[in-house]
Amino acid sequence: MEVRGLTADLRWSYLVAATIGPWTLRESVLTGTVHTSDRYRLSQTPLTAVLRIGQQDLTFPVIAVTITGDLLTCQVGPRVRMYEQTQAAIYQ
């Protein structure tokens, strides 16, 4: 399955580590053109990918990130549901 969108963020906690767009998610691999990036934040863990599809944000844990030129490629894990995000924020 392939999903496409216009904008997405990679975040370290609530801080934006990179913005990309347009992006494609296929077989747990996210690719997109880098608009902004912060090397320090991208080197931190854990990172999450927040993909905007219409009015909805889909969040995935980032396993690995590579930037080559202006192309970002990252391996993502299973989608994080809103309940799990809320619980993680409460118990940090």
PAKOLFI-438747 format. One record per atom (N, C-alpha, C, O, CB): x, y, z; residue in one letter. Coordinates in steps of 0.001 Angstrom, whole numbers, padded with zeros to 6 digits, always signed. Glycine has a CB too. Layout:
! residues N
XYZA/...
//
This chain:
! residues 92
+000841-001174+000000M/+000000+000000+000000M/+000888+001240+000000M/+001955+001254+000614M/-000958-000004+001215M/+000438+002270-000689E/+001184+003522-000766E/+000280+004685-000376E/-000866+004777-000815E/+001761+003733-002185E/+000821+005573+000461V/+000091+006766+000892V/+000958+007968+000538V/+002179+007922+000685V/-000244+006727+002441V/+000327+009045+000072R/+001054+010258-000300R/+000451+011469+000389R/-000737+011484+000713R/+001044+010455-001823R/+001276+012482+000610G/+000791+013710+001218G/+001682+014882+000862G/+002707+014729+000198G/+000704+013559+002723G/+001272+016055+001316L/+001992+017278+000971L/+003019+017698+002003L/+004101+018157+001637L/+001027+018385+000773L/+002705+017550+003304T/+003648+017981+004337T/+003723+016947+005466T/+002761+016238+005757T/+003235+019359+004900T/+004890+016892+006080A/+005109+016011+007233A/+006254+016581+008053A/+007097+017320+007545A/+005419+014539+006784A/+006266+016223+009331D/+007343+016629+010243D/+007979+015387+010843D/+007305+014384+011079D/+006810+017570+011366D/+009270+015462+011086L/+009940+014520+011973L/+010170+015298+013248L/+010706+016405+013218L/+011297+013944+011356L/+009766+014721+014376R/+009844+015444+015646R/+010630+014667+016679R/+010590+013439+016747R/+008454+015738+016174R/+011346+015434+017478W/+011993+014914+018678W/+011219+015558+019819W/+011341+016759+020056W/+013576+015244+018734W/+010427+014766+020522S/+009471+015275+021488S/+008518+016209+020753S/+007903+015793+019770S/+010187+016005+022672S/+008374+017454+021193Y/+007493+018387+020504Y/+008277+019276+019533Y/+007675+020095+018838Y/+006741+019250+021520Y/+009598+019134+019469L/+010446+019971+018622L/+010544+019394+017213L/+010735+018191+017041L/+011849+020110+019235L/+010413+020248+016218V/+010500+019810+014824V/+011966+019619+014456V/+012768+020548+014552V/+009819+020836+013866V/+012309+018391+014030A/+013672+018069+013606A/+013832+018254+012102A/+014917+018589+011626A/+014031+016631+014002A/+012749+018034+011352A/+012773+018224+009900A/+011350+018365+009386A/+010413+017802+009951A/+013494+017044+009193A/+011202+019120+008313T/+009925+019180+007598T/+010181+018684+006187T/+011195+019017+005573T/+009316+020639+007596T/+009248+017883+005679I/+009378+017343+004338I/+008080+017502+003576I/+007018+017709+004164I/+009790+015877+004384I/+008176+017405+002275G/+006995+017425+001445G/+007355+017737+000007G/+008278+018515-000233G/+005995+018432+001970G/+006679+017172-000927P/+005683+016109-000752P/+006366+014822-000285P/+007573+014649-000455P/+004906+015861-002074P/+005577+013929+000304W/+006121+012693+000846W/+005333+011486+000358W/+004199+011602-000107W/+006122+012738+002368W/+005970+010321+000478T/+005347+009044+000129T/+005690+008039+001222T/+006840+007954+001651T/+005825+008535-001280T/+004696+007281+001673L/+004905+006194+002635L/+004527+004899+001934L/+003382+004698+001530L/+004057+006402+003957L/+005526+004020+001799R/+005282+002744+001127R/+006069+001653+001840R/+007286+001752+001996R/+005674+002816-000380R/+005359+000605+002272E/+006018-000530+002917E/+006897-000099+004089E/+008019-000588+004220E/+006854-001288+001902E/+006417+000796+004935S/+007130+001296+006126S/+008359+002132+005806S/+009216+002322+006669S/+007543+000142+006987S/+008460+002634+004577V/+009555+003531+004200V/+008950+004870+003794V/+008157+004953+002857V/+010422+002924+003036V/+009341+005915+004517L/+008876+007275+004253L/+009959+008013+003471L/+011123+008022+003873L/+008532+008027+005585L/+009576+008632+002356T/+010509+009438+001574T/+009872+010786+001281T/+008655+010890+001126T/+010908+008716+000256T/+010702+011812+001207G/+010196+013146+000887G/+011333+014126+000705G/+012472+013864+001090G/+009253+013639+001976G/+011005+015252+000114T/+011965+016324-000100T/+012091+017147+001175T/+011089+017571+001751T/+011543+017218-001293T/+013328+017372+001612V/+013584+018126+002837V/+013390+019616+002589V/+013965+020183+001660V/+015007+017850+003359V/+012568+020245+003438H/+012408+021704+003402H/+013267+022353+004475H/+013970+023327+004206H/+010928+022101+003592H/+013213+021812+005699T/+014067+022290+006791T/+014558+021088+007580T/+013887+020057+007639T/+013302+023293+007721T/+015725+021224+008183S/+016214+020145+009043S/+017190+020704+010068S/+017855+021714+009838S/+016890+019032+008204S/+017257+020030+011186D/+018168+020365+012269D/+018953+019095+012587D/+018398+018143+013135D/+017397+020914+013540D/+020238+019076+012247R/+021053+017871+012418R/+021068+017365+013853R/+020984+016160+014091R/+022466+018141+011969R/+021174+018273+014800Y/+021198+017856+016205Y/+019903+017145+016580Y/+019938+016049+017139Y/+021421+019069+017125Y/+018780+017750+016281R/+017496+017141+016632R/+017290+015814+015909R/+016744+014873+016484R/+016349+018097+016302R/+017728+015731+014642L/+017583+014475+013903L/+018441+013358+014500L/+018147+012179+014301L/+017955+014684+012440L/+019488+013718+015221S/+020365+012703+015812S/+019838+012185+017153S/+020383+011227+017702S/+021763+013273+015999S/+018791+012806+017679Q/+018245+012425+018982Q/+017211+011306+018833Q/+016693+011058+017745Q/+017611+013646+019675Q/+016925+010638+019954T/+015877+009618+019960T/+014972+009844+021157T/+015428+010397+022158T/+016484+008189+019991T/+013732+009447+021099P/+013055+008875+019943P/+012532+009972+019015P/+012174+011062+019461P/+011903+007970+020396P/+012497+009669+017733L/+011895+010556+016739L/+010555+009986+016321L/+010355+008771+016332L/+012825+010738+015508L/+009641+010864+015955T/+008368+010434+015387T/+008148+011162+014071T/+008591+012296+013890T/+007194+010700+016370T/+007464+010499+013166A/+007062+011109+011894A/+005582+011444+012014A/+004763+010571+012303A/+007343+010149+010659A/+005244+012695+011793V/+003856+013150+011857V/+003442+013524+010437V/+003882+014539+009897V/+003683+014370+012854V/+002591+012691+009840L/+002169+012860+008455L/+000790+013494+008416L/-000140+013008+009061L/+002169+011511+007710L/+000656+014566+007668R/-000635+015239+007549R/-001370+014743+006312R/-000877+014823+005186R/-000452+016769+007489R/-002583+014224+006569I/-003459+013788+005476I/-004785+014486+005702I/-005562+014099+006575I/-003627+012203+005426I/-005040+015519+004908G/-006243+016319+005108G/-006203+017001+006465G/-005252+017719+006770G/-007500+015449+004984G/-007226+016784+007284Q/-007302+017370+008618Q/-006748+016446+009702Q/-006812+016771+010888Q/-008734+017724+008938Q/-006208+015302+009301Q/-005759+014307+010272Q/-004235+014183+010261Q/-003608+014279+009206Q/-006404+012943+009978Q/-003648+013972+011432D/-002219+013689+011568D/-002057+012219+011923D/-002706+011723+012844D/-001552+014605+012649D/-001197+011530+011197L/-000853+010147+011501L/+000565+010143+012050L/+001454+010765+011469L/-000983+009224+010236L/+000789+009451+013160T/+002080+009455+013826T/+002690+008057+013809T/+002031+007064+014116T/+001940+009964+015266T/+003973+008010+013440F/+004717+006757+013368F/+006051+006934+014077F/+006658+007999+013971F/+004930+006313+011893F/+006527+005914+014801P/+007873+005991+015367P/+008905+005846+014244P/+008718+005056+013320P/+008083+004892+016456P/+009983+006608+014333V/+011048+006545+013327V/+012117+005581+013828V/+012589+005694+014960V/+011657+007967+013044V/+012492+004636+012978I/+013512+003652+013326I/+014889+004107+012853I/+015870+003995+013588I/+013169+002287+012720I/+014960+004623+011622A/+016239+005088+011061A/+015969+006198+010054A/+014946+006189+009368A/+017022+003914+010386A/+016899+007162+009969V/+016756+008307+009059V/+018032+008461+008236V/+019142+008324+008750V/+016453+009618+009852V/+017849+008751+006941T/+018971+009058+006058T/+018582+010263+005214T/+017480+010313+004667T/+019350+007830+005156T/+019489+011236+005109I/+019274+012368+004205I/+020404+012354+003189I/+021581+012389+003547I/+019220+013742+004984I/+020028+012300+001908T/+020984+012337+000807T/+020605+013509-000081T/+019584+013473-000769T/+020998+010986+000001T/+021427+014546-000065G/+021071+015767-000788G/+019846+016378-000146G/+019875+016732+001033G/+020816+015481-002292G/+018762+016507-000910D/+017518+017037-000345D/+016443+015959-000201D/+015269+016280-000016D/+016993+018171-001216D/+016836+014674-000285L/+015893+013568-000146L/+016047+012908+001220L/+017129+012437+001570L/+016102+012533-001266L/+014961+012878+001988L/+014939+012203+003284L/+014276+010846+003106L/+013217+010740+002486L/+014191+013056+004360L/+014896+009821+003646T/+014337+008472+003646T/+014397+007964+005075T/+015438+008058+005725T/+015111+007516+002660T/+013291+007428+005568C/+013336+006852+006910C/+012449+005619+007004C/+011417+005500+006343C/+012907+007888+007950C/+012899+004716+007851Q/+012147+003508+008171Q/+011266+003842+009360Q/+011746+004379+010358Q/+013096+002284+008478Q/+009963+003525+009260V/+009043+003803+010361V/+008430+002517+010878V/+008329+001522+010160V/+007942+004773+009918V/+008022+002557+012146G/+007367+001422+012774G/+005852+001539+012646G/+005354+002383+011901G/+007771+001317+014246G/+005117+000693+013372P/+003653+000726+013326P/+003100+002056+013835P/+003687+002696+014707P/+003075-000424+014150P/+001978+002451+013281R/+001340+003720+013638R/+001034+003791+015124R/+000603+002812+015733R/+000058+003913+012836R/+001263+004973+015702V/+000937+005234+017101V/-000473+005804+017153V/-000765+006809+016506V/+001970+006215+017762V/-001333+005174+017909R/-002726+005642+018033R/-002800+006810+019008R/-001927+006947+019866R/-003659+004490+018503R/-003809+007643+018897M/-003935+008835+019724M/-003941+008484+021212M/-003329+009197+022007M/-005205+009595+019358M/-004618+007406+021606Y/-004660+007016+023018Y/-003252+006727+023534Y/-002897+007134+024640Y/-005565+005780+023214Y/-002450+006021+022729E/-001088+005692+023141E/-000245+006951+023279E/+000577+007050+024189E/-000442+004730+022140E/-000445+007926+022372Q/+000294+009183+022453Q/-000050+009914+023746Q/+000840+010416+024433Q/-000013+010074+021233Q/-001322+009976+024074T/-001774+010669+025272T/-001197+010007+026521T/-000712+010697+027418T/-003310+010689+025336T/-001245+008682+026586Q/-000726+007962+027737Q/+000777+008150+027874Q/+001281+008312+028985Q/-001062+006485+027629Q/+001501+008129+026757A/+002949+008320+026785A/+003290+009716+027316A/+004242+009874+028080A/+003551+008117+025373A/+002522+010716+026917A/+002769+012084+027364A/+002489+012238+028863A/+003201+012963+029558A/+001904+013066+026562A/+001458+011559+029354I/+001091+011648+030759I/+002154+011022+031644I/+002474+011558+032705I/-000251+010977+030999I/+002707+009888+031216Y/+003612+009118+032063Y/+005084+009361+031800Y/+005915+008584+032269Y/+003332+007683+031898Y/+005443+010410+031067Q/+006864+010710+030826Q/+007482+011369+032009Q/+008669+011693+031984Q/+007037+011589+029612Q/
//
